[in-house]
Amino acid sequence: MGKSVQKITENVSLIASADTWIEGLAIQQLIKTSELSGMHRVAGMPDLHPGRGYPIGAAFFTTNRVYPALVGNDIGCGMSFWQTSAKVSKVSLDKFAKKFEHVEESLDDSWSETIASRKCAKGITTDSYDRALGTIGGGNHFAEFQAIDEVYDQAALEYLGLNKRQLQLLVHSGSRGLGQSILVEHISKHNHNGLLVEGADAGDSFQDYIRKHDEAVRWAELNRELIALRFLDSIRAKGDCVLDINHNLVSAQNIDGREGWLHRKGATPSDKGYVVIPGSRGDYSYLVKPLCSNGDALKVSLFSLAHGAGRKWKRGECHGRLGHKYKREDLYRTALGSRVVCGNKELLYDEAPQAYKKCETVIKDMVDAGLIELVAKLRPVLTFKTNGDCSS
């Protein structure tokens, strides 16, 4: 399985080489989570970093118990990747950056018919969060126009219908306030306790959570679709969705011959086809092909991959680390020549490239572990974070 697979305890694995820096607290959280009732196996990804009690960048396999807190508040968060009709050679960054003044506002009435139609098609019944549909939110969420910088597997690129001359669009967002409300409701009733799936003490709580969880996943998928469509509309281009993958969710799975529930918190499924692993806004992203034939590695990784580069620094401390080196204006351009649109000062610093590990390190660990093959390297052209308030 390669040198990038570490066995931390009997039921805890880490997909990272000894040279990959992982914060000690994240390892502690990984081990602590493995001790939860009903927990069978835990796997940390090379982008593992500490969260609020539970690590981010990990997968957790339980038997007969589901833990909503492991999925977190952003149920269905994930990545969608679109090829646009715009040509990379025609992009003028100065003009480009001015086109996104209104893309974080609620969608206006002209979108009502599209929203109603797509909600119906996806079986979404809730109306409470319609105003947030088509909005990115804060944190590490973004929409980024990209160029295919280097091709490693031309056949795979052609299979996906991708053209190096076309501008690509990567969208990272989730279920916004809907997912938050589901987690808050669960914690108010059950604290951080897991929900029994079967048995005399199971009750209706599990089925109620799964029903709401599944709708939030579909809502998040629709949200990314609407974000992509409004960004395409802003540059007067058309586009095709190449892939859409969720990395915050729980789903039924059979591992080691056991039926159970696989929780992913910042972990990309490796059993859903091609995926994009994004870097920071000043780093390359990678389009990769999961290797489904490597059975042992897949079980150790719990059929999961990294979902990004992984944070080095906590949010809230980045301005203090970078403020004396970089003025706010310096952070609107990156070393790769790309542009950043972000109207929130703290977020501009919190999401600076320096706050993240190099994506290449994360990718190398997964290659060495026999989990992926590279298809293409993607260079950022323009990254949109938010134009101001990024609340749910």
N, C-alpha and C positions, 0 to 999 in steps of 0.2 A: 504493500500500500504506500510505499514511499516513506521518506524520512520526515514528512510533514504531518505525521499522525502521532499524537502523544496520548498515552493512557494515564490519566490523572488519578483515578481510583477505579475500582472494579466496574462501576457503571457510568463513569465520566470520561469522555474523550475530548481531545482538543485538536482541531485541524489547523495546525500551525507548527512551523519549525521552531527549534530552540532559539534561532536567531531573531524570530519575529517578536517584537515587543508587545506584551499583553499586560495591562495593569493588574497588579496583584489582587485588588479588590474584585475585579471581574472574575478571576479564578475562584476566589472565596465565595462569591455569589453563585457561581456555577455549582460548586460542591454543596453549598447549603441547599440549593434548589433540588439537588439529586436526593436529598433526604426527606422530601415531602412524601406523604402517604400515597401509595399507589404509583410512585415514580419508578419506572423500570430502567430507562436509559436517558442520558443527557449528552449532548454534543455541542461544543463551542466551535464557532467558526473563526477564521483568522482575523475577522474584524471585530471580535469580541471586545466589549467595553462595559463598564458598570452602568446599571440603571438604578431606578428607585426601588431597591430591594431585590430586583431580579436582573440578571445580565441581559444585554442587548447583543444580538448576533449569535443566537443559540437556538437549538431545537430540543424539545423535551417530549419523551414518549411515556405515557401513563397507561395503566390498565384500570378500567372501571371507575375512573375519576377524571374530571375535567377542571382545569384551573383557569378561570377567566382572567385572573391577574397576570398570568403568564403571557396571554395574548396581548393584554394591555388595553389602553383606551383608543388606539387608532386601528380598530379592527378593519382588515381588508387593505391596509396600506400596501402599496406596491409600485411597480414601474410599468408604464406602457411606452412602447417605442413605435414611432410613426415615420414613414418616409414621406417627405413633402414633395410637391411639384416644383418648388423653388430650386434654383441652381446655386451651388456654392460660389461659383465664379461671379455671380451677379450681386452678392451681398455687399452692401455698404453699411458698415457698422454704425457710423454716425446717424444715418437715416433709420437704420434698423432699431436702434435703442429708443427712438422716440415713438415707436408704434404701439407701445404697451402701457399707455397711461391709464387705461380703464379696465385692463384685463383681470384685476383683482376685485372689482366691484361685482355685486350680484348681477346675474344675467337679467337683461330687461325683458319686457313682454314679448319681444319678437322671437324669443326662444321657447315660449310657453308650449307651443304645439310639439316641438322637438322633445322637450323634457317629458311631457305627458306620454308621448308615443314610446320613448325609450324606457320610461319607468314601467309602462305596461308590459313591454316586451321582456323586461328583466324580472317581472314579478315583484316590483317594489311598491308597497302600499302606503308607507309612511309619507306624510306631507310636512312634518314638523321642521324639516331641515332643508326644504327646497331652496331657500335663499342662499344656502352655502354651496349648492351644486355649481360646479364649474369654477370653484375657487381653490387656490393652492393651500393656503394656510401658512403657518410659521414653522419654526424648528428647522429641520433639514429638508423640508419639502421644496420642490423647485420645478420649473419647466426650463429645459435647456435645448437650444438649437445646436446641433453638432455636425461635424464633417467626418466622413470616413477617412482616417489619416493613413492607416496601414492595413493591408489585407493579408491574412495568414491562410485563409481557406476560401479560394475563389468559388469553388463548387458550392460550398455552403451559402456563400453570399448570394449566388445566383438562385439557389433553391429558395431563399427567403425573398427573392425579387428585389434585392437592394442594389442600388447604383451609386458608385462613388461620386458621381457628378452632382447627385441630388443632396439637398440639405435634409438632415434627419432631425427628429424632435423626440426628446426623452422627457416624460412627465412622471414625477414622483409625488404622490399624494395619497390620501386615504379617506376615511369616513367622517372626518371633521367632528362636529359636535354630536353627531348621531352615535358614533362609537364611544365617545366620552360618556354620554348619558347612559349607555348600556352598562359600562363598567361601574359607574357611580351607583346605579341601581343595585347591581350585584353586591358591591361592597357594603352598601347600607343595610342589606339583608343578611349577608353571609360573611362579612369581613373579607379576608383573603383566603378563606377556606375553599377547598375544591368541592365540586358538585358530584355526588354519586350518580353513576350512569344507570346501574341496575341494582336490584335488591329491595328489601322491604323498607329501607330507610331512604330510598332514592327520591320519591315524591315527584313533583312536576317541575322542579327548579331547573333541572338539566335540560329538558325539552324546551322550556321557555327560553333559556339562554341560547341554545343552539338555533332556535327559530330566529331570534333577534340578531344573533351573530351572523347567520347566513344572509339575512337581508342587508346587514351593514356591509358585508363583503361585496354584494351586488351593487350597493349604493356607491361604494368606493370605486368600483370598476366604471360605473357610469360617470362618476365625478371626473376621473382621469380622461374619459372620452370627451366630455364637454370642455374640459380645460384645453385639450389638444385642438378641438374644433374652433374654439374662440381664438387661440393663438394662430392657427392657420388662417382664420378669417382676418386677423389683424394684419397679416402680411399678404393678404389676397392670394392665398395659395390653397391647393387641395392636398389631401394626404390619405395614406392608407395605413391602418394599424397593422404592424408586423407581429407584435406580441404584446401580451398584457399578463403580468405575473404578480400575485399577491405574496407578501412576505410577513404579514402579521395575521395569523389565523390558526384555527384548530380544525383538524379533519381526521376522520376514521382512517386507520392504517394497520397493516399487519406487519409486525417486525419480530424476528426470531420465532416465528410460528405463533405469535400471540396477537389476538385482536385487541386494539387499544386506540388511543387518541394521541395524535402527533401535534404538539403545540409548536408554532414557529413565532419567535419574537425577533424580528430583524434577521430572518433566515430565508433565503430564496429556495423554493422547491427545485430539486434536480430531476424531478420526474414529470415535468410539464413542458419539456422542449427547450429551445434556445432561450437564453436570458441575457440581459445586460447587467453588468456589475459596474456601477458608477463610481468615479473618483470624486474628489472635491471639485469645486467650481474652477479651480486652477490646475486640474490634473486630467489625465486621460481617463476615459471609461473603456470598458471592454465588452464586446459581444462574444459570448462563449457558447459552446455546445457541451452540455452535460454528457458524461460517459455512462450510459445506463448499463453497460455490460460488465462493469467492475463491481460485482455483487458484494464482496467483502467491504470495500471502501464505502459503498452506498449505505450499508448497514451501520458502519461505524459513524458515518456522517449523518445518519438518520434521514437519508434522502434529501439533504439540504446543502446549500452553498452560502457563502457570504452575500450580504445584500448591499455592500458598499466598501469604502475604504476603511471605515472605523475611526472613531474619534480618538485623539490623543489628549485633548484638553476638555475640561468640563465647560459647559455653557455658563456664562456669567464671569468667568475668569479670563476670557480671551481678550477683552478690551484692555485689561490691566497688563497683559503680556505683550500686546501689540501696539497699544496707543502711543508709546514713546518712540516707536520705530516708523509707524505708518500713520499719515493723516487719512481722514475719511476718504478724500478724493483719490488717494493712492490705491484703494481697494476696489475701485470700479474697473480696473484693468488687471489682467493677469499676466503671468510670465509667458503664457502660451499665446498671447495676443488677443485673447477673448475679452468680451465686455460683460460687466455685471450690472443688472438693474435691481436695486434694492433701496427702498425708501425708509427702512427701519435701521437706525444707527447701530443699536446693540446687535441685531441680527447680522448686520454687515460684518461685524467683528467676530461674533460667535461662530459664523459659518465660513470664516476665512480659510484658505487652503492650509495655512500653517496649523490649524486646529485638528487636522486629519492626518492619518498615515498615508504613505504613498500607496496608491491602488495597485501598482505593479507588484509590491510585496505580497499583498493579499492574493493576487492572481497566481503568483509563483507557488505559493503554498498549496493552492488547490490543484495546480498542474502536477506538482510533485506528489500529491496524494492520489493522483490518478482519477480525479473527479471531473476534470474538464479538458477540452481542447479549445484553443483560441481560434476565433473566426476573424475578428477585426478589432483594430484600435480606433477609438472615436475621440476626436479633439473638440473641446468646447468652442463654440463661436459666440454665443450670447446666453448667459444664465439669468433667468428671472427668479428672484426670491419673493419679494413683496414690495408694494409701493408705500406701505405704512403700517397701520394696525393689522396684526395677523391673528387676531383672536378667532375663536370658533363661532 
